[in-house]
Amino acid sequence: MADVLVVEDEPDIRHLIAHHLEREGYRCRAVANGAEALRAVRASVPDLIVLDLMLPEIDGLEVCRRLRGDAATATVPIIMLTAKSDEVDRIVGLELGADDYVAKPFSPKELVARVRAVLRRARPEVAGRVFREGALLLDPARHTASVSGATLALTPKEFDLLQVLMEAAGRVLTREHLLTRVWGYAHADEIESRTVDVHVRRLRAKLGDEGRRIATVKTVGYRFERAGGEG
Ligand code: CA
């Protein structure tokens, strides 16, 4: 399930948004200002950012500009919260690159609908898709994985790792790619690539017979082998 970062300095609104997103099944991190937002994104790149325009010190536009200027975060979808309707053209325009905006006051329901729509646009290949290989089935929308109908008890990272591998079935993925996609590290070298190996080993064990589908590609990374495919 998608990881959403909420940036809003008004605690009531921040909690309201986080509450509604979590109720819809999104993983949610909430921070109160621009500096914290940039720190949170550096620690782990979210799938989408709900960004208030009016923030103390580093405002929403500046946060947006900095994210767009960094290759690691240039394409992260951003929904801007704004009370100033006259700034909308600038906010959503090419210049600043927010993907959408929601004007305050807004209904949480409307915001959740926008989040869903923007995510669907950003990752159309994933929305609603179920991955099936042999006896293994992974359903991102329901956040479940099973082998021969038996649900697997995967940690969130193991689930994300399996999803990234299955999305790219048949292709080799480097450890660095897996670190960026699963752990969200904008700078993958800051964490040991051994982390990937450890998680792959645990994931393989949980998959039982289907675990052999995750092939080690010597010195490079891993590849999910398709059932009866090119592998
Ligand atoms: Ca504000």
Boltz pocket constraint, residues with backbone or C-beta under 6 A from the ligand:
constraints:
  - pocket:
      binder: B
      contacts: [[A, 8], [A, 9], [A, 10], [A, 52], [A, 53], [A, 54], [A, 55]]
      max_distance: 6.0
